[in-house]
């Protein structure tokens, strides 16, 4: 088995601590916002009814996102994973964010 090409670290502090213990070949692991997909100037979310309830995570059957969508909550529901979606107030159906209908 070949050795790892790098050890990923989440913060500069963790990097410093590992370097102090002799670790080498450390690489920063960016967990930030993908600015190609998200733009702060996009104000579609300001048009949503408040409060906004959100599920952010991997979209998969075992996450039972349907249960979240079926909750009787005031406001709006949003979700994010590989694709963003929101539940229209009038039904439990989902649609892709930014689409009409």
N, C-alpha and C positions, 0 to 999 in steps of 0.2 A: 504494500500500500504506500503510495506516495505521500509525503508530508503536505500539509495545507500550504497554499501559496501565501496566505496572510491570516492574521488573527484580527477579526473585526471588533472595533471598540466603538461604543456609542457616544462617549463624551471625551473632551480633552483631559478631564480629571482622571478618568479610568485609564486613559493612555499613559499619563504621567506615572500613575501608581504601578502599572504593569512594567513600564520601562525601568522604574526604580527596583523592581524585582528581577530584572534581567531579561524580560521578554523582548523579542525583536520582531521585525517584519509585521508591525501593527498598522492597520489601515482603518481610517475613520469610516463608520457606517452611518450614512445619512438616513435619517428617518423623518425628514422634513416633508414639506408640501411640494408636490410636483408642480412647478410653476408653468409647465407646458399645458397642464390640465386645469389648474385653478388660477384665476386672476382676481385679485382683490377688487378690481373695478367692476366685476360682474355683480350686479345688484339684484339679480332675480330673487334672492332670498328675502329682500326687504318687502316684497309683494305678498309674502305668505302670512296667513293668519297666525297670531301669537296665542299661546306659546308654541314653540317649535320643538317637537320630540324627535330624536334622531337615533338611528342605529348605524354605527360605523364599524365595519369589520368585514370579514370574509362572508360572501353571500353563498350559502349552501343550505341544502335541505335540512340538515341536522340543527341549524341555527334557529329554525322555526320562526322565521321572520313573519310568516302569515299571522301568527298569534299577536305579534306587535301591531300589525296592520289592522287586526280586528278589534283591538282595544277601543273602547268608547272614550276618546280623549278630546278635549277642546283643542282648537288650533290646527296645526299641520304636522305631518309626519314626513321625515326625510330619511334617506338611507344612503350609505356610501360603501362601496366595495370596489370591485373592478369597474362597475358602472354606477352612476348616481341615479336615484329614482325618488319619486315622491308619491304619496298616496293622495289622490283627490279627496276632498272633503265629502263629496257626494256618494262615494262608494269605497269598497275595500280593495278595488282594483289598483294596480300599480301602473305607473308610466314612467318613462325615462324623463329625467329632469330636462326642461327646456322644450319638450315636445308639446304639441297641442292635443287637446282631447281629454 
